[in-house]
Amino acid sequence: MSTPAPGRLLLVPNALDHGNDPAPIESILALGVLEQAARLQHWVVEDARSARAFLKRVAAVAPLAVPLQAVAMTELPRARKGSREGIEPAQWQALLQPALAGHDLGLLSEAGLPAVADPGAAVVEAAHAAGLTVVPLAGPSALVLALAASGLNGQSFAFVGYLPQEAELRSKRLRELEALSRQQRQTQLFIETPYRNPALAAALLASLQPATRLSISCGLTLEGGWSRCLTVAQWRRAPPVVSDRMPAVFALLAA
Amino acid sequence: MSTPAPGRLLLVPNALDHGNDPAPIESILALGVLEQAARLQHWVVEDARSARAFLKRVAAVAPLAVPLQAVAMTELPRARKGSREGIEPAQWQALLQPALAGHDLGLLSEAGLPAVADPGAAVVEAAHAAGLTVVPLAGPSALVLALAASGLNGQSFAFVGYLPQEAELRSKRLRELEALSRQQRQTQLFIETPYRNPALAAALLASLQPATRLSISCGLTLEGGWSRCLTVAQWRRAPPVVSDRMPAVFALLAA
């Protein structure tokens, strides 16, 4: 018996609405991507429930190759978000079994692209180590949409994840990022857990220099989403009302 | 006579194939995005010829609101790519006239998202200054696809544009980026003009530390595109064959 050719790891984008938006999935994802997702019978997913909801939305546009109940799904091992602590490399490799057995395998996040500001990079790393072909499918990234909408420097930018929660440490980190942005002329992007968005927005107005340009993008691609870029001095005159329920992306460029 | 409500600035994604790929546009862009593009009668574009080619592809899926010849297009003022040198702020503002007169206005690059590693940020900046609503539409970004496909750190990453061309300066810059990557645990992404891709790949193998992980993504979303991430030591044993015609994205994460 010959060994089957290995399958590929497909990085499948999700919508940014966490399933809370009535918009049809083809308003945000390409038909070609939906058709490829519909063909996959093996998945590694951030969350099985949201993955099934995603496949139901896909099925409304492109018929699934097998009934939803027959689609094999394994959840990513749960560590602290973004951390691989306590997870053995062998666990990541085990997730790739379907691909090693010859099946294309999908990797799916709860929103946006897997492995970008989201779990999944360890699975991709294991796939390269195993010599599998990795295919990223085009889809929305809140970070890059926020960057485009900011009008800040898109030729040099960094995403630095979450800021410290403690006020003193957060101010220190913001001064660091502002200095780095000035020195490198580099846009600095960061995010926060939605319920802390208003507190972060207030801290930004308090800590940053008046001439620093600050972009806030809230709920991009969602109903009621918006993006606005002003100097800190301008924001102070009309402070932003940032949702504590919608994901937001913050970006700064020092003067 | 009352002043019309201003139009919005829509950031419209393009495919990544520069019109050289026979794939239908709906394989890479969402129907919802194509429908919005089809309705726009006013555009600011990187290149009028490629923009007309884009709208022909759009029209094959979503009928244009007016015939292509009736669509108004203005090209971005041409400065050195990514530079605003010698272009007055008033020139950017002038591009927004249709929006100020009440029409939605599209902004389009030759490939990918406008204002991300591409011209257009100055127009977006002018739109915010004029109080216009800026709406980024979801689409492919080669940078973020390359990051996802790399399996490198997607919780902290930077795009630094082009490296110096001169060998000595390029090595120095690579050592800087490697040190920064190690210190911040931050993935560093950069690009090159396609015909210099092979030279850059060779320089990376020569300059970087053996344990540094190096990802090369070439022609993502295109026929024949690929993405591979190995340590520099592994690449040295089997050097990459990087196209000198397809766009490539390089990313490193120091050990």
Contacts between the chains, C-beta under 8 A, distances in Angstrom:
chain1	res1	chain2	res2	distance
A	11	B	148	5.0
A	11	B	149	6.5
A	16	B	138	7.8
A	23	B	32	7.5
A	24	B	32	7.7
A	26	B	30	6.1
A	26	B	31	4.5
A	26	B	32	6.4
A	27	B	30	6.1
A	27	B	31	6.8
A	27	B	32	3.0
A	27	B	33	7.8
A	28	B	30	5.3
A	28	B	32	6.2
A	28	B	33	7.9
A	28	B	138	5.3
A	29	B	30	5.4
A	29	B	138	8.0
A	30	B	26	6.0
A	30	B	27	6.1
A	30	B	28	5.3
A	30	B	29	5.4
A	30	B	30	5.3
A	30	B	31	7.9
A	31	B	26	4.5
A	31	B	27	6.8
A	31	B	30	7.9
A	31	B	31	6.5
A	32	B	23	7.5
A	32	B	24	7.8
A	32	B	26	6.4
A	32	B	27	3.0
A	32	B	28	6.2
A	33	B	27	7.8
A	33	B	28	7.9
A	82	B	155	4.4
A	113	B	144	6.3
A	113	B	145	7.6
A	113	B	148	4.9
A	114	B	148	6.3
A	115	B	147	7.4
A	115	B	148	4.6
A	115	B	151	6.7
A	115	B	154	4.7
A	116	B	144	5.7
A	116	B	147	5.6
A	116	B	148	5.1
A	116	B	154	4.4
A	117	B	154	6.0
A	117	B	155	6.3
A	118	B	154	6.7
A	120	B	148	7.9
A	120	B	154	7.7
A	121	B	150	8.0
A	121	B	151	5.1
A	121	B	152	6.8
A	121	B	153	6.6
A	121	B	154	5.1
A	121	B	155	8.0
A	122	B	151	7.4
A	123	B	151	7.7
A	124	B	148	7.2
A	124	B	149	6.8
A	124	B	150	7.1
A	124	B	151	3.2
A	124	B	229	7.8
A	125	B	151	3.7
A	125	B	152	7.8
A	125	B	229	7.3
A	126	B	151	7.8
A	127	B	151	7.0
A	128	B	151	5.7
A	128	B	228	6.7
A	128	B	229	4.6
A	128	B	230	6.8
A	133	B	226	7.5
A	134	B	149	5.0
A	134	B	151	7.4
A	134	B	227	5.5
A	134	B	228	7.8
A	135	B	149	7.5
A	135	B	227	7.7
A	136	B	145	4.2
A	136	B	146	7.6
A	136	B	148	4.7
A	136	B	149	4.3
A	136	B	220	6.4
A	136	B	227	6.8
A	138	B	16	7.8
A	138	B	28	5.3
A	138	B	29	8.0
A	138	B	139	7.0
A	138	B	140	3.4
A	138	B	145	6.5
A	138	B	221	5.6
A	139	B	138	7.0
A	139	B	140	7.7
A	140	B	138	3.4
A	140	B	139	7.7
A	141	B	141	6.4
A	141	B	144	4.6
A	143	B	144	7.2
A	144	B	113	6.3
A	144	B	116	5.7
A	144	B	141	4.6
A	144	B	143	7.2
A	144	B	144	5.1
A	145	B	113	7.7
A	145	B	136	4.2
A	145	B	138	6.5
A	146	B	136	7.6
A	147	B	115	7.4
A	147	B	116	5.6
A	148	B	11	5.0
A	148	B	113	4.9
A	148	B	114	6.3
A	148	B	115	4.6
A	148	B	116	5.1
A	148	B	120	7.9
A	148	B	124	7.2
A	148	B	136	4.7
A	149	B	11	6.5
A	149	B	124	6.8
A	149	B	134	5.0
A	149	B	135	7.5
A	149	B	136	4.3
A	150	B	121	8.0
A	150	B	124	7.1
A	151	B	115	6.7
A	151	B	121	5.1
A	151	B	122	7.4
A	151	B	123	7.7
A	151	B	124	3.2
A	151	B	125	3.7
A	151	B	126	7.8
A	151	B	127	7.0
A	151	B	128	5.7
A	151	B	134	7.5
A	152	B	121	6.8
A	152	B	125	7.8
A	153	B	121	6.7
A	154	B	115	4.7
A	154	B	116	4.4
A	154	B	117	6.0
A	154	B	118	6.8
A	154	B	120	7.7
A	154	B	121	5.1
A	155	B	82	4.4
A	155	B	117	6.3
A	155	B	121	8.0
A	155	B	161	4.9
A	156	B	158	7.6
A	156	B	159	6.6
A	156	B	160	5.6
A	156	B	161	5.4
A	157	B	158	6.9
A	157	B	159	5.6
A	158	B	156	7.6
A	158	B	157	6.9
A	158	B	158	3.8
A	158	B	159	7.6
A	158	B	186	7.0
A	159	B	156	6.6
A	159	B	157	5.6
A	159	B	158	7.6
A	160	B	156	5.6
A	160	B	186	7.8
A	161	B	155	4.9
A	161	B	156	5.4
A	186	B	158	7.0
A	186	B	160	7.8
A	220	B	136	6.4
A	221	B	138	5.6
A	226	B	133	7.5
A	227	B	134	5.5
A	227	B	135	7.7
A	227	B	136	6.8
A	228	B	128	6.7
A	228	B	134	7.8
A	229	B	124	7.8
A	229	B	125	7.3
A	229	B	128	4.6
A	230	B	128	6.8
